[in-house]
Amino acid sequence: MTAQTKPSPLKTESRPFDEAQTKPIEVLPVRELKTLFTWKAPVRPFKERGRDFWTTAGSIAFLLAVILFFIKEWLLILVIIAVMFVYYVLSNVPPEEIEHSITNRGIRFAGKDYSWESLTQFWFTEKFGQKILNLQTRLVYPGRLQMLLGKTTEEEIKDILAKYLLQETPEPSALEKTTDWFSKRVPLETT
């Protein structure tokens, strides 16, 4: 029997250098970052809630908590209390104002850059009397960016974004349809 020697996995095989097989690396030009448009606006839509809203919302939360008390769902009762607390805080603390930017490379929102390749479309909506720029992303999180326009007009932003993205309003999701239906059927305050 002859023993065959196996090459050591750590030993590297030396190859002769062949200049004909090497190609120079192609250097792509770097696009200089240019800010096309900047504006300041609050982080989120804000509306102070009145007494009617809080009595109606509190009554609904209390009735749900009583029902959950009888079926011994303690954790859901705590979730309802936590959600009411967070919503109360968000409704009473005005949002901070941040700067939004549109550049030749993408959008800067809340200190984070989103390239044009990660964005698919844009459209405008309104909430609490405030105009909102919506941007759909290819990312899992966040799936959608919502930026308030503040004192900026839609036309100023639309002219720039139309060069990079498609302006198209997507079909509302099942959750959006449900919340719209619920908010129309059960108004929590009189307008």
C-alpha positions in Angstrom: 0.0 0.0 0.0 1.2 3.4 -0.9 0.3 6.3 1.2 -0.9 9.4 -0.6 0.0 12.7 0.8 -2.7 15.3 0.9 -1.8 18.9 0.4 -2.0 21.0 3.5 -5.1 23.3 3.5 -2.9 26.1 4.9 -0.4 25.8 2.1 -1.1 28.1 -0.8 -0.3 27.3 -4.3 1.9 29.9 -6.0 0.8 30.9 -9.5 3.0 32.9 -11.9 1.9 36.5 -12.4 0.3 37.0 -15.7 -0.1 40.7 -16.7 -2.4 39.9 -19.5 -5.1 38.5 -17.1 -5.1 41.5 -14.8 -7.4 44.4 -15.7 -7.3 47.8 -14.3 -10.1 48.7 -11.8 -12.7 51.0 -13.3 -13.0 54.1 -11.2 -16.5 55.5 -11.1 -17.0 59.3 -10.7 -18.2 60.3 -7.3 -21.3 62.5 -7.3 -20.8 65.5 -5.2 -23.5 65.9 -2.5 -25.8 68.8 -3.4 -28.7 69.9 -1.3 -31.6 70.7 -3.6 -34.2 71.8 -1.0 -34.4 72.1 2.8 -37.3 72.9 5.1 -38.1 72.7 8.8 -41.3 71.1 10.1 -42.6 69.3 13.2 -41.8 65.6 13.5 -45.4 64.4 13.6 -48.9 65.8 13.1 -50.3 67.3 16.3 -53.7 68.2 17.5 -54.6 69.1 21.1 -57.6 67.0 22.3 -60.5 68.5 24.2 -62.5 67.2 27.1 -65.1 65.5 24.9 -62.4 63.3 23.3 -60.9 62.2 26.6 -64.2 61.4 28.2 -65.3 59.3 25.2 -62.0 57.5 24.9 -61.8 57.0 28.6 -65.3 55.5 28.7 -64.5 53.1 25.9 -61.2 52.1 27.6 -63.0 51.6 30.9 -65.7 49.4 29.3 -63.1 47.3 27.6 -61.2 46.9 30.8 -64.3 45.8 32.7 -65.1 43.2 30.1 -61.4 42.0 30.2 -61.6 41.9 34.0 -64.4 39.4 33.9 -62.5 37.1 31.5 -59.3 37.6 33.6 -57.2 39.1 30.8 -54.9 41.2 33.1 -52.2 41.7 30.5 -54.7 43.2 28.0 -56.0 45.5 30.7 -52.4 46.8 31.2 -51.9 47.2 27.5 -55.1 49.3 27.2 -53.9 51.5 30.1 -50.4 51.8 28.5 -51.8 52.8 25.1 -54.1 55.4 26.7 -51.2 56.9 28.6 -48.9 57.1 25.5 -51.7 58.6 23.4 -52.4 61.1 26.2 -48.7 62.2 26.4 -48.5 62.5 22.6 -51.6 64.6 22.5 -50.4 67.0 25.2 -46.7 67.4 24.3 -46.1 69.4 21.1 -43.7 67.8 18.7 -40.2 69.1 18.1 -39.2 70.8 14.9 -36.6 69.0 12.7 -35.0 69.7 9.4 -35.7 67.7 6.2 -33.5 67.8 3.1 -33.8 66.6 -0.5 -30.3 66.0 -2.0 -29.1 64.7 -5.4 -28.5 61.3 -3.6 -31.8 61.0 -1.7 -33.7 62.3 1.2 -32.5 63.1 4.7 -35.3 62.6 7.3 -34.7 62.8 11.1 -30.9 62.6 10.7 -30.9 59.5 8.5 -30.3 59.3 4.8 -32.5 57.4 2.4 -31.1 56.9 -1.1 -33.2 57.2 -4.2 -32.8 53.5 -4.8 -34.5 52.7 -1.5 -37.5 54.9 -2.3 -40.3 53.9 -4.8 -43.0 56.6 -4.9 -44.4 59.7 -3.2 -47.8 61.3 -2.6 -49.3 64.0 -0.4 -52.0 63.6 2.3 -53.5 65.8 5.0 -54.0 65.1 8.7 -55.3 67.5 11.3 -55.1 70.3 8.7 -51.4 69.7 8.1 -50.0 68.7 4.7 -47.8 65.5 4.7 -45.3 64.2 2.2 -45.5 60.4 2.1 -42.6 58.3 0.7 -42.9 54.6 0.1 -39.6 52.7 0.7 -38.3 49.3 -0.3 -37.1 48.7 3.2 -38.9 46.5 5.7 -38.6 49.2 8.4 -39.6 51.9 7.8 -42.0 51.0 5.0 -43.2 54.6 4.7 -41.7 57.9 5.6 -44.1 60.7 6.5 -42.8 64.3 6.6 -44.8 67.3 7.4 -44.5 70.2 5.0 -44.8 73.0 7.5 -44.7 76.3 5.6 -43.5 74.7 2.4 -45.9 74.2 -0.5 -46.5 70.9 -2.3 -45.4 72.4 -5.7 -41.9 73.2 -4.4 -41.3 69.6 -3.4 -43.3 68.0 -6.2 -41.1 69.6 -8.9 -37.9 68.2 -7.3 -39.2 64.7 -6.4 -40.8 64.1 -9.8 -37.3 64.0 -11.3 -36.4 61.0 -9.1 -39.6 59.2 -8.0 -43.0 58.3 -9.3 -45.9 60.3 -7.9 -48.6 57.8 -7.2 -51.0 57.2 -4.3 -51.1 53.5 -3.4 -54.3 51.7 -2.6 -55.1 51.8 1.2 -54.2 48.7 3.1 -56.8 46.7 5.0 -55.7 48.3 8.3 -56.1 51.8 6.8 -59.5 51.0 5.5 -60.6 49.6 8.9 -59.3 52.6 10.9 -61.0 55.0 8.4 -64.3 53.1 8.7 -64.0 53.0 12.5 -63.2 56.7 12.9 -66.2 57.7 10.7 -68.6 55.4 12.6 -67.4 56.1 16.1 -66.3 59.8 16.4 -64.5 60.4 19.7 -65.1 64.1 19.7 -67.5 66.6 18.1 -65.8 68.8 15.4 
